[in-house]
Structures are given as structure tokens and as C-alpha cells.
């Protein structure tokens, strides 16, 4: 089976699918599956744009909305995980995964599915220690803190994935490149060959082991910002092993009438962007997605968003957390554990640090995608080395689709162009030299005649011409 792996999509679906068509013409045949490793940006409308944790200058509609509206359809089955630059309100509707558009499937906060006998698992978001042990408490409309914490990985999702069985000696690893953003002449796409079961269905299926884990761990759902630890064999928990048994999996199969096919039940839940009638004031609401409702009802588990809405109505949970953030206090709720491993103090803000208006917090885009077959498990892990068994790499496809070509005019406003060279003074819009801003007075001491210049740390990094990590 030929599988294409893409790095950060940033909503550029037209360009990615055009490149896939080009790779098919130059490769060994059609591509069966596309895996996207974060920053997918399933933006449907202007309200979704406001839920992306990026500076306003990087909020672009791109082309996903055309696939969401049905104007276009993905030419190949596409499966993706979330990163740290997402329309978080959209993905939050599907905590257990689901269709975001025809033929485009989101794995959820964490998830495992099957395609042609190959198991594909992933976890969305990035790791931040101060949010790792919290529950999924965020809900739209987000504040300045929750718009970022919403995509931070939680321990409960990692715990669930760890309950999955290891395939043992039959497992084998396949490496792929650490892929770049979808930009001209960048290695943002790679095609690899993965063994599969020829007799397996060619439609997307649920993984029975994963469904059993979701049902067993349903009581671990937490929609508060309190810190807590996962159950472990330390004498404090009656159960700590949630790995599925044959009996439990058979019960789930009976519940589903032995039908593991992922239903195509996509439905439009929000107004779609209309280029001719931009709606800058689209209302941002916390939605319950019918796909999630159907999935939870079928499996007998809790919809996280229903619990969130109930908690918000009864306890004003999100508002309470927002007040804590504005007041500068940290949530220090305790959980039943003999250890307190919270490391949030290590990432506290330095009051003397110079903070720029559009400077984003530095975050590693640590996304994980794995795939494994019934007999041969294939895990997909970022690597800087090119494996010898690659069937094709975008490095070999240098003839770009028409939409990928850029002119000098197109790049004049891109990040890095006109931003200044390393070592040069940065000027504001009114012509003032920002490097000559006065230093902060720490006491009532007299102001010296000649104020010292404040040198911006790592100025060469911020002014580098190729610095587009914030996007």
C-alpha cells in the first residue's frame, strides 16, 4: 500500500492534493492513503480563524473550507492529527475523532483506526508539563490562556494509548523524514510503501481494541483544571490496568453487531466561509457534534463536550478558570496520590523579560503518528535520516504544480521579507527606533542622562529571513 505522509499542512489542501497527483504520475502508481502530521488547520469560517493560536497576520482562510462545503472532495482518504496551530473549536467537537469533511478523517485527541488491515494510531497536540495532568476543561470562547492549553497533550490520552497491546516480535519500524511546511521547493511530502492485508476491507474501520479501551476508561474523564495522576499500582487505586481482554472486546463487538465500519456520517455543523460575503462577526459557540453523539451512544461512553457544557452551566467552570488566570494564581488542586509531580513552576513567566506583541510562545511541534498491521506493525516516527526503502520522496519531485509557483510580488509580504537583517535596528510604524527604548526603572533612583540601550535577546533568530516557525 502506497502511503503519502505530509508535514504541517496549514490548510493548503489544494496544493497538497495537486502534489499527490504529480507524485502519482512520476511514481509507481496511485496513492492509497494520506497521513497529515499536525497543523492541519480545518478552518471553516472566520470564527474558526479566531480560535487559532497564531498572530493575526498568519490567520488565513486557505482552502479547507472548499472541502468542508462540498465544493471539492479529497481525492484520497486523508487521516490527520492536530498540532499547535489548529481551529481548536472545530476539532474540539470530535474528541474521539470523526469526519471533518468528506474523505478527511480526524483521529481525535487520541485514536486508533484500521485501513486495509493496517492500524493507524496518533495523539494530537504538543506536550507542556504545566497542563499535562489537567483535565480537558477548555471550551469556546477561549481566553488568552485556554486558546493555547486546549492543544496541550493530557496524561489521560497517553494513558489510554499505553493500554494497547504490543505486537511483540512481529513489530517493525519504518522511518520517514521530519517533513517541512507546504511551501515551494520544500520537502513537505513523502511516499512510502507499507505492507497490508490484501483481503482486508478498503474502507476505514474502528479498531476493536481501542474501542474497548475507550469504554473501560470512560470513568477517567475529567473536565476540570485540577491536577491529577492516572491510576497506578501504588495501593491507592482499585484498578490500574485497563488493557482489553478477549471477553471485553467480544462484548464491544456484540454491542456494535460485529460491524466495525466507520460510518460516513459527516454533517455541516457551522456556516461555511463565503469569499464573496466575508463574515467578520461570526459568533463563536461551543457545539455538540452529531458524529460524537452517535459514537458515544453506540459505545456507551460520555461525550466530553456534554460534560463540559453541564459543568459550565452548574459551576461556571471556564469562567472560574479565566478569573484565576487574570488574577495571576495557579490552579493547585490535588488528586489522590502520594506524590505531587507538578512542574508548572518551572515554566513561570519572568517579570523582567521583554515580551514582544506578536511573539509566540516557543513550542515544539511534537506530534506522534503510528501505523501497524495485524501481523507487521509499522510505526511512523520523525527522523532526519532517509530510509533506504523509500519508494519516493518529494525531493525527487521538483516539477511543482502551477499553484505552487510564487513570484517576487507574492513573497514580498511573507515572513522574513522586509523584516530587517540580523543586527539592524527595528523600527516601529511611526519611525521610532525600538532598540533605543528606555530601560525599566526598578527603584526611585534618579534617571541617568544617557539611558542604556536594551538589546533584544536572540535578535538574529527573530530577524532571520527564513523564520516562519510562528506560522
Secondary structure, DSSP 8 states (H G I E B T S, - for coil): -EEEEES--TT-HHHHHHHHHHHHHHSSS---EEEEES------SHHHHTTS-S-GGG----SHHHHHHTSS--SS-EEEE--SSS-HHHHHTTTT-EEEETTEEE--SEEEEEETTEEEEEE-SB--TTTTTS-S---SS--TTHHHHTTB--HHHHHHHHTS---GGGEEEEEEE----S-TTS--EEEEE----TTS-SSEEE-HHHHHHHHHTGGG---SS-------SSSS-S-------HHHHHHHHHHTTT--B--------S----TTS--TT--------HHHHHHHHHHT---HHHHHHHHHHHH-HHHHHHHHHHHT-------S-S-----GGGG---TTS---TT---------EEEEEESSSEEEEEEESS--TT-SEEGGG--S--GGG---HHHHTTSTTTTS--TTS--B-TTS-BGGG------SS----SS------TTHHHHT-TT--TT-
